[in-house]
């Protein structure tokens, strides 16, 4: 209301100013200066009043805690790190000790990173195998950590020109529109690995796996491959790890733990890397399954369930 009053005052002042024509010429300058001073004073007041009104519209935010965080609350249990995160850290530590860099994926990504850059041609039937969710804007909650391969390659490719290699692991959360049962979850974790150098071969990849699994499980294990198919590797394999008796195996069980292969030339090309000059291998596998074998768990759904009696065991 104050602003209205000030605006009225301004109008009156303008009327007053119009009288300038009726006063003697030699007094006009002093009159004008005086009027301008008054006008500026009113304009300043209007501005201040407008700013004050604006501030008043914003409700102050109460950023104080609603309770005393340090007080003991009866019945409230101390929180702890989720077992999957502890294991994920362990997985990453093992790869870092081998010299790998670590990148994190985006949980929401696009068609290019999820499929196109990975040599899935438009309409390729393998796209359907990934049971992807989509947002209404057509973004994809990533269905595999391979969605980061293109970024890993482009981020580190200058190392190749300096005679070095690209060695990156990417642990992260992935999502699939799947029916949930003891061995399938819609939300789970994967770890991706990407290695590119002037020379790279599957023998090195198998060496990395043997070292990784034996460190993770703390015992000697047999591994084997069987042919697989992924558009982004050629040739492609599935890697199986022996399920030892000490981890609930019956002596003849093999657990399929990841997909891998030599990186397809089109994937290197999509990242601006010359496939004639450089070779690479990549792999990706579920973390949940790895952890299930370690702790002999039989239901993957425990991880996302928030069941306290399950979580308290770790
Ligand atoms: N992204 C694949 C999946 O989720 C797994 C995979 C296979 C990753 C082969 C790779 C690879 O990097 O080379 O089923």
Boltz pocket constraint, residues with backbone or C-beta under 6 A from the ligand:
constraints:
  - pocket:
      binder: B
      contacts: [[A, 143], [A, 144], [A, 145], [A, 146], [A, 192], [A, 193], [A, 230], [A, 232], [A, 233], [A, 237], [A, 258], [A, 259], [A, 260], [A, 261], [A, 281], [A, 282], [A, 283], [A, 284], [A, 285]]
      max_distance: 6.0
